Amino acid sequence: MVRVGYLSKISVLVCGFLLLLLPFTASAHPGRTDSNGGHTCRTNCEKWGLEYGEYHYHNGGSTSNSSSNISKPVPSTPEPKIDEDQVKAENYYTVATNLYNSKNYKEAIGELEKIYELNKDSSKTDSLIQKSVYAIYELAESKANTGEYSIAKDYAVYIKENRHSNDVIKQKANGLLKQMEDNEKIDELLYKATNARDEKDYEETFGIIQEAQKIKELDKIKSFYNETVESLTSDAEEAFHQKQYKDAKKLYKLLVKKTDTPTVISQYQKKLQRLEGEQLLQKSFDIKTADIEGRSLFNHLMEDENNTQYDKNIVNILKDSLHVGTDNARKFIFNIKIEELLKGGKKDDA
C-alpha cells in the first residue's frame, strides 16, 4: 500500500507538470528554427514585438513564452560605396600635376578638363588650371621677344579661346597679339628701307623709317635710323673728296634736314658753302677741280697757257677787276689761296 501511494503521488506531480506546459505549448510562437537558431515570423508577429516577415533568433531554442527570449539580429556594418568618378578625378589631377611640372602646360589643362567633365572639380583644380594658363602666356611673351611670332601667336590664341582663361589674362593675350602685329609691320618696312639704303636712295629710306615710327617707337627703328645717317654721311664725304659736287651737295642737304644736333648741322652747312664756292669758281673761271687747292687765284690763272685751259676771257675778267683799282681786289687776287676761298675766306672782298 505504501508503494502504491508513493507512485500515485508521483503520477499526480507529473500530470500537474504536463498541465502547466499545455498553455505555453498552445500559445508558443510558432515556426521551426533553422540551423542558426532563427526563423522568419509569419504568425502573431505583433504579439511578440515583431514585424511580419522579420527574421529573428530564439535564445537557444527555449520554449519560454517571454518575448525577451526572442532576439533581433545585429545588423552588420555595410562596406562604404566607392565613388569611381572621384577616383578617376584624382588620377587626372595627379597626371596634370606631373605634366605641369614638366612644362607641358597644354597637356596639363587637357587632363584637368576631364575632371570638369566628371563634375568633380575643386579649388585645387581651378588653381592648377589658372597657373597653367599664365605659364602659357609667359611662353608666348618669351617667343614674341625673340621674334618667333608664329609660336607666340599660337599660344596667345589658345589663351583667348580657352574657357577657363579669366578676363585679365585674355586682355594681356590680346595686347601681345597687337604688339606682334605691329612688330611684323615694322620688320617689313625696315626690310624695304634696307633695300632702299643699299640702292643709295636715302630719300626713300628716310620716308620708310618715318612710316615705321608712326606705328610704334622702337629701339630697333632708332638704331636703323642712326645707321642710315652714318651711311649717308660716309657717302657724302666720299662724293666730296671725289669732287662729285652735285651728288655731295644733295647728300649734305639731306643730312642737314635729317640731323637734329646743331653742331653737326653747322658742320654740314660749312661743307655746303665750300661746295658752292668750288662750283662758282668752276663756272666763272673754268678751273679744273683737280687744280684748285694749294695756290693763289692769280698764280693759278697766270700759269703757262700750255698747262691751263683758260682763254683770254679769263684774263679780261682779271684786267677789269684790277682796273677798278681797289686794294681789296688786288689783295684778293694775289694773296688769297683757293682753299681759303672755298672755306669762306674773304670772298666778299672780291
ZAFI-8895 format. One record per residue (C-alpha): residue in one letter; chain; y, z negated, x negated. Coordinates in pm, 1 decimal, decimal comma. Layout:
BEGIN
{A A {Y Z X}}
...
This chain:
BEGIN
{M A {0,0 0,0 0,0}}
{V A {229,2 -78,3 -279,6}}
{R A {174,9 262,5 -440,8}}
{V A {230,4 439,1 -107,3}}
{G A {557,7 255,1 -54,7}}
{Y A {676,8 341,2 -404,4}}
{L A {603,3 712,9 -354,1}}
{S A {786,2 702,5 -22,8}}
{K A {1097,7 573,2 -191,2}}
{I A {1083,8 847,7 -449,8}}
{S A {1044,7 1111,4 -180,4}}
{V A {1343,2 977,5 3,6}}
{L A {1557,0 990,7 -308,9}}
{V A {1452,0 1349,6 -388,9}}
{C A {1523,1 1464,5 -36,7}}
{G A {1862,3 1298,0 -41,6}}
{F A {1948,4 1468,0 -367,2}}
{L A {1845,6 1805,1 -227,3}}
{L A {2059,7 1749,0 78,8}}
{L A {2360,0 1677,9 -142,5}}
{L A {2309,4 2007,6 -313,7}}
{L A {2290,4 2217,8 0,0}}
{P A {2665,6 2227,0 84,2}}
{F A {2758,7 2326,4 -263,5}}
{T A {2499,6 2599,5 -269,8}}
{A A {2625,3 2734,6 59,4}}
{S A {2986,9 2729,8 -41,9}}
{A A {2941,4 2817,7 -407,4}}
{H A {3143,4 3102,8 -549,0}}
{P A {2907,7 3399,3 -505,1}}
{G A {2816,8 3662,5 -760,3}}
{R A {2598,6 3681,6 -1061,6}}
{T A {2745,8 3644,8 -1408,1}}
{D A {2696,8 3890,2 -1686,6}}
{S A {2578,9 3825,8 -2039,0}}
{N A {2926,4 3695,1 -2125,8}}
{G A {2914,1 3435,4 -1853,4}}
{G A {3166,0 3604,1 -1629,8}}
{H A {3195,4 3847,3 -1342,1}}
{T A {3442,6 4016,1 -1107,3}}
{C A {3544,3 3827,2 -795,4}}
{R A {3458,2 4008,9 -470,8}}
{T A {3424,4 3722,8 -214,6}}
{N A {3650,3 3426,6 -122,8}}
{C A {3870,8 3505,0 -423,9}}
{E A {4184,0 3330,2 -289,2}}
{K A {3980,1 3016,1 -222,5}}
{W A {3903,6 2996,0 -592,8}}
{G A {4256,3 3080,6 -700,7}}
{L A {4166,7 3434,9 -799,7}}
{E A {4278,8 3780,0 -701,5}}
{Y A {4035,3 4023,0 -552,9}}
{G A {3872,0 4226,2 -828,6}}
{E A {3980,7 3981,1 -1103,1}}
{Y A {3733,0 3925,7 -1381,3}}
{H A {3675,2 3562,4 -1480,8}}
{Y A {3430,8 3333,9 -1655,6}}
{H A {3225,2 3037,9 -1529,2}}
{N A {3203,4 2742,3 -1761,7}}
{G A {2858,8 2761,5 -1898,0}}
{G A {2732,0 2892,8 -1562,1}}
{S A {2791,0 2549,2 -1399,5}}
{T A {2731,3 2520,8 -1024,5}}
{S A {3017,4 2275,4 -982,1}}
{N A {3237,1 2354,3 -681,6}}
{S A {3554,1 2267,3 -876,8}}
{S A {3781,4 2561,2 -927,2}}
{S A {3864,5 2419,3 -1268,0}}
{N A {3521,1 2538,2 -1370,2}}
{I A {3644,5 2898,7 -1334,1}}
{S A {3838,1 3010,5 -1644,2}}
{K A {4053,8 3320,0 -1668,3}}
{P A {4008,3 3549,5 -1975,0}}
{V A {4262,4 3507,2 -2253,9}}
{P A {4442,0 3845,7 -2289,3}}
{S A {4416,4 3999,3 -2633,2}}
{T A {4742,3 4096,7 -2820,7}}
{P A {4790,5 4476,0 -2787,5}}
{E A {4843,7 4672,4 -3107,2}}
{P A {5207,3 4792,2 -3146,3}}
{K A {5263,2 5155,2 -3048,8}}
{I A {5366,6 5375,5 -3345,4}}
{D A {5682,7 5587,4 -3297,4}}
{E A {5569,7 5908,1 -3460,2}}
{D A {5916,4 6070,3 -3435,3}}
{Q A {6071,0 5778,9 -3621,5}}
{V A {5810,5 5814,5 -3896,0}}
{K A {5899,6 6183,3 -3927,4}}
{A A {6270,2 6098,4 -3937,0}}
{E A {6219,4 5853,6 -4221,6}}
{N A {6024,2 6114,0 -4416,7}}
{Y A {6300,8 6371,2 -4363,1}}
{Y A {6561,5 6124,0 -4484,3}}
{T A {6361,5 6049,0 -4798,6}}
{V A {6328,4 6419,4 -4879,6}}
{A A {6701,0 6474,4 -4809,1}}
{T A {6796,8 6191,0 -5043,6}}
{N A {6591,5 6341,5 -5325,5}}
{L A {6748,5 6683,5 -5266,0}}
{Y A {7099,0 6533,4 -5268,3}}
{N A {7032,5 6353,2 -5595,0}}
{S A {6915,5 6682,0 -5748,3}}
{K A {7240,3 6851,8 -5623,1}}
{N A {7061,5 7071,3 -5370,3}}
{Y A {7314,8 6984,5 -5103,2}}
{K A {7248,9 7263,2 -4854,5}}
{E A {6877,3 7190,2 -4858,9}}
{A A {6951,9 6819,9 -4807,5}}
{I A {7158,2 6899,4 -4498,6}}
{G A {6871,0 7113,0 -4370,5}}
{E A {6636,4 6812,6 -4383,3}}
{L A {6892,7 6587,6 -4216,5}}
{E A {6933,5 6841,5 -3935,3}}
{K A {6567,4 6781,5 -3846,3}}
{I A {6647,5 6415,2 -3787,0}}
{Y A {6922,3 6510,1 -3541,1}}
{E A {6678,4 6735,7 -3358,8}}
{L A {6447,4 6434,4 -3309,3}}
{N A {6740,9 6225,0 -3177,3}}
{K A {6663,4 5969,5 -3445,1}}
{D A {6988,3 5997,2 -3637,5}}
{S A {7159,1 5685,0 -3760,0}}
{S A {7468,0 5580,0 -3956,5}}
{K A {7287,7 5639,7 -4283,9}}
{T A {7200,8 5992,7 -4171,2}}
{D A {7566,7 6059,5 -4084,5}}
{S A {7681,2 5916,6 -4416,2}}
{L A {7446,2 6128,5 -4627,2}}
{I A {7532,2 6448,3 -4442,8}}
{Q A {7906,7 6390,7 -4494,7}}
{K A {7851,7 6320,3 -4864,4}}
{S A {7658,1 6645,1 -4890,0}}
{V A {7936,0 6844,5 -4719,7}}
{Y A {8203,0 6705,0 -4953,3}}
{A A {7982,6 6775,0 -5254,6}}
{I A {7956,0 7138,9 -5143,7}}
{Y A {8337,0 7157,6 -5122,0}}
{E A {8366,8 7030,3 -5479,3}}
{L A {8129,4 7305,6 -5589,5}}
{A A {8340,5 7564,1 -5404,4}}
{E A {8658,7 7439,5 -5569,4}}
{S A {8499,6 7445,4 -5914,0}}
{K A {8377,2 7803,3 -5870,4}}
{A A {8719,7 7912,7 -5742,3}}
{N A {8890,5 7766,8 -6050,6}}
{T A {8663,3 7970,3 -6278,8}}
{G A {8721,1 8291,6 -6081,9}}
{E A {8373,9 8302,1 -5924,0}}
{Y A {8523,9 8381,4 -5585,8}}
{S A {8211,2 8521,9 -5421,1}}
{I A {8011,9 8199,9 -5467,2}}
{A A {8312,7 7983,7 -5382,3}}
{K A {8370,1 8175,7 -5059,1}}
{D A {8007,7 8127,1 -4950,8}}
{Y A {8041,4 7751,1 -4995,8}}
{A A {8375,5 7734,6 -4811,6}}
{V A {8249,8 7942,9 -4517,5}}
{Y A {7937,6 7723,9 -4496,3}}
{I A {8159,1 7416,7 -4463,4}}
{K A {8369,0 7580,1 -4190,4}}
{E A {8063,9 7676,0 -3985,6}}
{N A {7865,6 7353,8 -4025,0}}
{R A {7879,9 7149,6 -3704,2}}
{H A {7881,7 6821,9 -3896,2}}
{S A {8192,2 6905,8 -4104,4}}
{N A {8491,4 6699,3 -3997,3}}
{D A {8840,7 6840,5 -3942,5}}
{V A {8969,2 6721,4 -4280,5}}
{I A {8707,3 6899,9 -4487,5}}
{K A {8733,6 7212,5 -4270,1}}
{Q A {9107,8 7224,2 -4332,8}}
{K A {9050,8 7193,4 -4706,1}}
{A A {8795,4 7473,7 -4693,8}}
{N A {9046,2 7695,8 -4509,7}}
{G A {9309,3 7621,4 -4772,8}}
{L A {9068,6 7708,3 -5051,1}}
{L A {8981,4 8039,4 -4885,4}}
{K A {9353,6 8126,7 -4855,7}}
{Q A {9408,2 8035,0 -5220,1}}
{M A {9123,3 8260,1 -5330,7}}
{E A {9255,3 8544,5 -5117,2}}
{D A {9597,3 8515,4 -5284,7}}
{N A {9442,5 8496,5 -5630,4}}
{E A {9238,8 8810,1 -5569,1}}
{K A {9553,0 8998,5 -5464,5}}
{I A {9737,4 8873,7 -5772,6}}
{D A {9449,2 8969,7 -6001,1}}
{E A {9450,9 9318,8 -5853,4}}
{L A {9826,6 9350,3 -5907,7}}
{L A {9805,8 9225,7 -6265,8}}
{Y A {9532,8 9480,7 -6331,7}}
{K A {9767,9 9756,6 -6214,1}}
{A A {10051,0 9606,3 -6418,0}}
{T A {9832,9 9608,9 -6730,4}}
{N A {9765,0 9979,2 -6688,1}}
{A A {10135,9 10049,3 -6639,3}}
{R A {10222,1 9848,9 -6951,6}}
{D A {9964,0 10034,8 -7156,2}}
{E A {10135,2 10356,8 -7046,2}}
{K A {10471,6 10212,0 -7164,3}}
{D A {10602,8 10228,9 -6810,2}}
{Y A {10787,0 9898,9 -6825,7}}
{E A {10996,2 9953,4 -6513,9}}
{E A {10675,9 9989,2 -6311,8}}
{T A {10519,7 9691,9 -6490,0}}
{F A {10805,2 9454,8 -6405,9}}
{G A {10807,8 9580,2 -6047,5}}
{I A {10439,1 9488,8 -6003,7}}
{I A {10493,8 9149,8 -6167,0}}
{Q A {10773,1 9076,3 -5920,7}}
{E A {10541,1 9168,8 -5632,5}}
{A A {10277,6 8925,6 -5761,8}}
{Q A {10535,8 8647,4 -5795,1}}
{K A {10625,4 8684,3 -5427,8}}
{I A {10268,3 8592,7 -5333,4}}
{K A {10249,8 8283,6 -5547,8}}
{E A {10399,2 8144,7 -5866,9}}
{L A {10110,2 8105,4 -6107,8}}
{D A {10092,1 8032,1 -6478,4}}
{K A {9894,8 8348,7 -6539,5}}
{I A {10176,0 8558,0 -6388,7}}
{K A {10433,3 8387,4 -6609,2}}
{S A {10210,2 8436,6 -6911,8}}
{F A {10169,0 8806,1 -6830,5}}
{Y A {10546,9 8839,1 -6789,3}}
{N A {10610,5 8686,8 -7133,7}}
{E A {10352,1 8915,5 -7291,7}}
{T A {10522,4 9214,7 -7131,4}}
{V A {10863,0 9109,5 -7267,5}}
{E A {10712,1 9077,5 -7616,3}}
{S A {10557,7 9423,4 -7587,8}}
{L A {10885,9 9570,4 -7463,8}}
{T A {11080,4 9409,0 -7749,5}}
{S A {10835,6 9542,9 -8005,6}}
{D A {10861,3 9895,4 -7866,3}}
{A A {11242,9 9876,0 -7853,9}}
{E A {11263,1 9765,0 -8219,0}}
{E A {11023,0 10037,0 -8322,8}}
{A A {11226,5 10304,3 -8142,0}}
{F A {11543,8 10172,2 -8302,9}}
{H A {11402,2 10185,1 -8656,3}}
{Q A {11264,9 10530,9 -8590,9}}
{K A {11616,4 10640,3 -8481,8}}
{Q A {11482,6 10725,8 -8137,2}}
{Y A {11810,4 10612,2 -7991,2}}
{K A {11762,4 10738,7 -7639,7}}
{D A {11433,1 10551,7 -7596,2}}
{A A {11560,1 10245,5 -7779,9}}
{K A {11873,2 10227,9 -7567,1}}
{K A {11668,4 10245,7 -7247,5}}
{L A {11433,4 9971,2 -7363,8}}
{Y A {11713,9 9739,1 -7479,7}}
{K A {11896,3 9780,1 -7148,3}}
{L A {11577,1 9680,3 -6967,6}}
{L A {11540,6 9378,4 -7194,2}}
{V A {11894,4 9265,9 -7116,3}}
{K A {11816,5 9293,9 -6744,9}}
{K A {11482,3 9109,7 -6763,1}}
{T A {11578,8 8833,2 -7007,1}}
{D A {11727,8 8503,5 -6889,8}}
{T A {11817,9 8346,7 -7228,9}}
{P A {12189,8 8401,0 -7310,4}}
{T A {12138,2 8413,1 -7689,0}}
{V A {11866,5 8674,1 -7654,8}}
{I A {12079,3 8878,8 -7416,5}}
{S A {12366,6 8871,1 -7668,8}}
{Q A {12130,3 8987,6 -7941,1}}
{Y A {12012,8 9281,7 -7735,2}}
{Q A {12367,3 9370,7 -7636,1}}
{K A {12467,0 9394,4 -8004,1}}
{K A {12173,4 9623,7 -8059,8}}
{L A {12301,6 9842,5 -7779,9}}
{Q A {12650,9 9853,1 -7928,7}}
{R A {12512,4 9964,5 -8260,9}}
{L A {12305,8 10233,0 -8094,0}}
{E A {12607,9 10358,9 -7903,8}}
{G A {12809,5 10367,9 -8228,2}}
{E A {12546,9 10572,9 -8406,2}}
{Q A {12524,5 10810,0 -8112,6}}
{L A {12903,7 10851,9 -8121,0}}
{L A {12902,0 10939,1 -8492,1}}
{Q A {12621,1 11184,0 -8444,7}}
{K A {12807,4 11355,6 -8167,7}}
{S A {13151,7 11352,6 -8332,8}}
{F A {13061,4 11436,6 -8694,3}}
{D A {12715,9 11581,9 -8664,9}}
{I A {12586,8 11323,4 -8910,8}}
{K A {12218,4 11311,9 -8973,1}}
{T A {12079,9 10976,9 -8872,5}}
{A A {11888,6 10954,4 -9199,9}}
{D A {12216,5 10969,7 -9398,3}}
{I A {12419,8 10712,1 -9210,7}}
{E A {12369,0 10375,9 -9381,5}}
{G A {12498,2 10266,3 -9723,7}}
{R A {12807,7 10487,8 -9774,6}}
{S A {13164,8 10513,1 -9654,6}}
{L A {13258,7 10768,2 -9394,0}}
{F A {13482,8 10952,4 -9649,2}}
{N A {13214,7 10970,7 -9915,6}}
{H A {12967,1 11088,5 -9665,6}}
{L A {13187,5 11366,2 -9535,5}}
{M A {13309,0 11475,7 -9874,4}}
{E A {12965,1 11536,7 -10017,6}}
{D A {12883,0 11874,1 -10166,0}}
{E A {12863,0 12127,1 -9891,3}}
{N A {12514,4 12226,8 -10003,6}}
{N A {12393,5 11877,0 -9924,2}}
{T A {12550,3 11848,7 -9582,4}}
{Q A {12566,2 12044,7 -9266,7}}
{Y A {12930,1 11964,9 -9197,9}}
{D A {13172,2 12250,5 -9144,4}}
{K A {13549,0 12299,3 -9158,1}}
{N A {13594,9 12144,5 -8818,2}}
{I A {13494,0 11810,7 -8963,7}}
{V A {13749,5 11845,8 -9243,1}}
{N A {14019,1 11938,3 -8994,7}}
{I A {13942,9 11623,5 -8797,2}}
{L A {13994,4 11418,7 -9112,1}}
{K A {14313,6 11601,8 -9203,4}}
{D A {14454,2 11536,3 -8858,1}}
{S A {14365,9 11171,7 -8891,3}}
{L A {14538,6 11149,3 -9232,7}}
{H A {14838,8 11342,7 -9107,4}}
{V A {14912,1 11061,5 -8864,3}}
{G A {14992,4 10864,0 -9178,7}}
{T A {14874,5 10526,9 -9064,2}}
{D A {14740,3 10295,1 -9329,7}}
{N A {14474,6 10174,7 -9091,5}}
{A A {14331,3 10524,0 -9052,9}}
{R A {14316,9 10576,6 -9428,3}}
{K A {14161,8 10238,7 -9481,5}}
{F A {13904,0 10308,9 -9215,5}}
{I A {13804,8 10644,9 -9358,8}}
{F A {13793,5 10546,6 -9726,1}}
{N A {13668,2 10189,4 -9717,5}}
{I A {13454,8 10131,9 -9410,5}}
{K A {13084,4 10172,3 -9454,9}}
{I A {12888,7 10343,6 -9188,5}}
{E A {12659,8 10044,5 -9142,2}}
{E A {12963,0 9822,5 -9078,5}}
{L A {13096,2 10068,3 -8827,4}}
{L A {12767,4 10069,6 -8643,9}}
{K A {12769,3 9690,7 -8626,1}}
{G A {13104,2 9689,5 -8452,1}}
{G A {13319,2 9668,1 -8770,7}}
{K A {13676,1 9791,3 -8738,8}}
{K A {13604,1 10069,1 -8503,7}}
{D A {13920,7 10000,6 -8306,5}}
{D A {14133,3 10055,4 -8618,1}}
{A A {14043,6 10419,9 -8622,8}}
